[in-house]
Amino acid sequence: MIVTVTRSGGFAGLVAEGELDTSTQLDAEQLEAAVRALEAGQLGNGRPQPDRYVYRLEVRATPEGAATHHTVAEQDLDESTAWLLDRILS
């Protein structure tokens, strides 16, 4: 599973991007469970608030596969989603 994250907004309006192929990670099962939770969960309204981040995620089963897109605002992050985003962006 390939997950791409773009983080925008924040106080300085900076953009950060990251991509992770879960199949190459030792904790692939935990990463993929966090991605599946995104697909099943409610991500909030995704509306940005001043000086907060907005995350846009693209999830593909394979590099050539169709993508699923998610948008989540910083204030709507739960612990699992925050962990996932941190792993991808670091």
C-alpha positions as CSV (number, residue, x, y, z in Angstrom):
1,M,0.0,0.0,0.0
2,I,1.4,3.4,-1.0
3,V,0.3,6.4,1.0
4,T,1.1,10.0,0.0
5,V,0.4,12.9,2.3
6,T,0.4,16.6,1.6
7,R,0.2,18.9,4.6
8,S,-0.6,22.6,4.0
9,G,-1.6,25.6,6.1
10,G,-0.3,26.3,9.5
11,F,1.0,29.6,10.9
12,A,3.6,30.1,8.1
13,G,1.6,28.4,5.3
14,L,4.3,25.9,4.6
15,V,3.7,22.8,2.5
16,A,5.2,19.4,3.4
17,E,4.9,16.2,1.4
18,G,5.8,12.6,2.1
19,E,5.2,9.1,0.7
20,L,5.4,5.7,2.3
21,D,5.2,2.2,0.8
22,T,3.9,0.2,3.8
23,S,5.2,-3.1,2.3
24,T,8.7,-2.0,3.0
25,Q,8.1,-1.2,6.7
26,L,8.6,-3.6,9.6
27,D,5.3,-2.4,11.2
28,A,3.3,-2.7,7.9
29,E,0.3,-4.3,9.6
30,Q,-0.1,-1.4,12.0
31,L,0.4,1.2,9.3
32,E,-2.2,-0.5,7.0
33,A,-4.7,-0.8,9.9
34,A,-4.4,2.9,10.5
35,V,-5.0,3.5,6.8
36,R,-8.1,1.2,6.8
37,A,-9.4,3.1,9.9
38,L,-9.3,6.3,7.8
39,E,-11.4,4.6,5.1
40,A,-14.0,3.4,7.7
41,G,-13.9,6.4,10.0
42,Q,-15.3,9.8,10.0
43,L,-12.6,12.4,9.3
44,G,-14.5,15.5,10.3
45,N,-15.5,18.2,7.9
46,G,-12.0,18.9,6.7
47,R,-12.6,22.6,6.9
48,P,-9.4,24.5,7.7
49,Q,-9.2,26.8,10.7
50,P,-6.8,29.7,10.9
51,D,-3.2,28.7,11.6
52,R,-4.0,25.0,11.5
53,Y,-2.9,22.3,9.1
54,V,-5.0,20.4,6.5
55,Y,-3.8,17.0,5.4
56,R,-4.6,15.5,2.0
57,L,-4.0,11.8,1.7
58,E,-3.8,9.6,-1.4
59,V,-3.9,5.8,-0.9
60,R,-3.1,3.3,-3.6
61,A,-2.9,-0.5,-3.2
62,T,-0.2,-0.6,-5.8
63,P,1.9,2.1,-7.5
64,E,-0.2,1.7,-10.6
65,G,-3.5,1.2,-8.8
66,A,-6.5,3.5,-8.5
67,A,-6.2,6.1,-5.7
68,T,-8.5,6.8,-2.8
69,H,-8.4,10.4,-1.5
70,H,-9.0,11.7,2.0
71,T,-8.8,15.2,3.5
72,V,-8.6,15.8,7.2
73,A,-8.1,19.0,9.2
74,E,-5.7,19.2,12.1
75,Q,-8.4,19.7,14.7
76,D,-10.1,16.4,13.5
77,L,-7.0,14.1,14.0
78,D,-7.4,11.2,16.3
79,E,-4.3,9.5,17.9
80,S,-4.1,6.8,15.2
81,T,-4.3,9.2,12.3
82,A,-1.9,11.6,13.9
83,W,0.6,8.8,14.3
84,L,0.2,7.7,10.7
85,L,0.7,11.2,9.3
86,D,3.7,11.7,11.4
87,R,5.3,8.5,10.1
88,I,4.7,9.4,6.5
89,L,5.9,13.0,6.8
90,S,9.0,12.2,8.8
